[in-house]
Amino acid sequence: MALYERDYTASQAESTISSTRVDFLKKTYQLLALSMVMAALGAYLTMPFAAAVQSMKWVIFGAELLVLFFGLSMSRGKPGLNMFMLFLFTFLTGVSLVPLLATLIGLGKGAVIGNAFLATSVLFGALSLFAINSKTDFSSWGKPLFITLIVVVVASIVNIFLGSGVLGVIISAAVLLLFGLFTIYDTQNIANGAYDSPVDAAVSLYLDFLNMFTVILQFMGLASDD
């Protein structure tokens, strides 16, 4: 008889949790896709003003940080406002990419932009699928990844003054590897229900994608140039 004494309540509860997490993942990736559209829109609308964007790059970068650390934090738990902040942030990141995109187009390498986006999408998708399907627990990666991120940021700041091309390539490779690992870490956290809002989850994945895309774009487009 024990074979037939199944806990249907527990089974239904597990099914509900699984369904909820699938819905959460769907909403997250939908917001991620819309975020990319907003970034593309930001780049497209400001491309004719590439010189002005270049001269104001630090102002734009400061605005990005302001929205990322204050706008999104203050709007957390406020539906509508948090989504506006997400799209404002991604729009600004698209604007900040304009100088790089304009340089590539000026060199006759505009096609590289699409190729880099495709390569990043394939890599990002593969890492995400791995994270979702893997039985390995990556939750302990958080602290080491954050420490590595700080080291990379410091090295990048130092290289601004050194201007070393070799160190720049090493840093770029480290960024690609780092955010590849962040993609695995963040994706599994989202799948495990570690985020309260799809907006917060989408921000994490967007940052992973953006950093990998930027590095791949630089490698593919500017590798043969100084």
N, C-alpha and C positions, 0 to 999 in steps of 0.2 A: 504493500500500500504506500510505502514511503516514496516510491517512484512517482506516484500520482499526487503527492502532497506538495504542490508547487506554490511558491509565494507569488501569486499574480499581482498583488499590490506593489511589491518591490519591483517586479518586472515592468509594470506599467510606469512606475516612477523613473526607472532607468531609461525607458523609452522616451519619456517626456523630457528628461535632461538632455538626452542625445539629440532630440528634435530641436530643442531650444538652442543648443550649441551650433547645430547646422544652420539654423536661421540667423544666428549671430554672425557666423562666418560669411554667409551670403551677404548680409547687410554691410559687413566690413569690406568685402571685396567690391561691392557695388560702389561704396563711398570711395574706395581706392581708385576705381576706374574713373569716377567723376572728378576726383582730385587731379588725375593726370590730364583730363580734358581741360580743367581750369588752368593748369600749368601751361599747357599748349596754347591756350587762349591768351594768357599773359605774355608769352613769348611772341606770339603772332601779332598782337596789337601794338607792342612796343618795339618790334624789330626795326621799323623805319627810324626810330630814335636811338639807335644803338650807341652813338657817340655820347648822347646825353645820359643814357643808362650807365655807360662806362664811367663817366665823370661823377655819377652819384651812387656808385656801387656800394660804398660803405654806408650810405644813408639807407639804401634798400636792404642791405644786410641787417642793419640795426632794426629796421621795421620788421623784418622776418623774425628776429629774435624776440622782439617785443610781443608780437602776436603769438609766437610759439610758447613762450614761458609765462606770459601774463594773460593775453587774450584767451587762449585755450584753457588756461587754469581757472580764470575767473568765470568762464562760461560753462565749466564742467557741470553736468547735471541740469543744464538749461537747454532743452530741445529747441532747435531753431537757431539760437544764438551760437551754440557750439558748432553747428554745421556751417554757419556763416564764417566763423573764425577759421574753420578748417579750409574752406574754399578761398578765403582771403590769404591765408598763409601759402597755400599751393599756388595761387595766382602770382604772389610775390616771388616765389622760387622760380617760376617760369620767366619772370622779368629778369631775375638775376642771372639767368643762363644766356640772355641775349648777347652779351659781348663774345662769349665762346662760340655761340651759334653763328654770329655774324662773321667772326674770324674764319670759321670753316667754310662758310658760303663764299667769302671773299677769296679763299684759296682754291675755289672750285671743287670743294669737297662736301657740298651740301648733301649728297647721297649718303654720306657716312652717318648723318644724324639718324636716318631711318634704320640703317644697319645696326647702329649702336643700340637703338631702342629695341629692336627685335632681339638682339643678342642678350640684352639685359632682361627682357621679358622671359626668354627661354630659361636663363639661369635662375631668375627669381622664381619662376613657376616650378622648376625642378627642385629647388631648395625647399619651397613651401610644401610640395607634395611629400618630400622626404620627411619633413618635420611632422606633418599630419599623420603619416602612416608609420613612422618609426616607433618602436616600443621602448627606445632609450629615453631616459628622463634628462632633459637639457636644462632643467630649472636652476642647476648650480652654476650655469655659465654666466649668470648676470653680473656678479662682482668682477670676475676676471675680464669680461668684455668691457665693462665700464672703466676699469683701470687702464686697459689697453687703449681705449678711446682717448683718455686723458693724455697718455704718452704720445699718441699720434698727433693730437692737437698741439701739444707743446713742441714736438718736432717740426710741425708745419710752421708754427710761429717763428721758430729759430731759423728755419730755412728761408723765410722771407728776407732775413738780413744776410744770410750766407749766399743765397742765390745759387745753390748747388743743383745742377741738373740731375746728377746721379742720386743724390739724396731725395730729390723730388720724385724720381721714378720709384725709389724704394718706398717712400711714403704713400704714393698712389697705389702701389701693389698691396701695401699693408691695409689701406682703406678698403680696397676691394675685398680682400680676405675677411677683414673685420666685419663689414656689413653683410657679407655672405653668411657669416656665423650669426650675426644679429637677426638675419631673416629667419634662420632656423629657430633661434631662441624665441623671438617674438611670435612667430607663427604657432609654435607649440603652446605658448602661454595663452594665445587667443583661443586655440582649440580646447584648452583645458579650463576655460572660463575665468582667466585671471584679470580680464578687463571688464569694467562696469558698463562701458559705452562703446558701440561700434565706431564712434568718432575717434575716441582715444586710440582704439586698435588700428584704425585706418592711418592715423598720424604716424604711429610707429612703423608700420609697413611702408608708408610713403617715404619716410626718411631713409629707410633701408634701400628702397628702389632708387631714390634720387641720387644717393651717394654712389651706388654701384654704376648707375647710368652715366654720371659725370666722369667717373674714372675711365670707364670703357670708351666713352666718347673721346676723351683726351688721348687715350692709347691708340684708338683707331684713326683718329683724325690728325693728330699732331705728332705721332711717333716719328715720322720721317723729317719733321721740322725741328728747329732749335727751340 
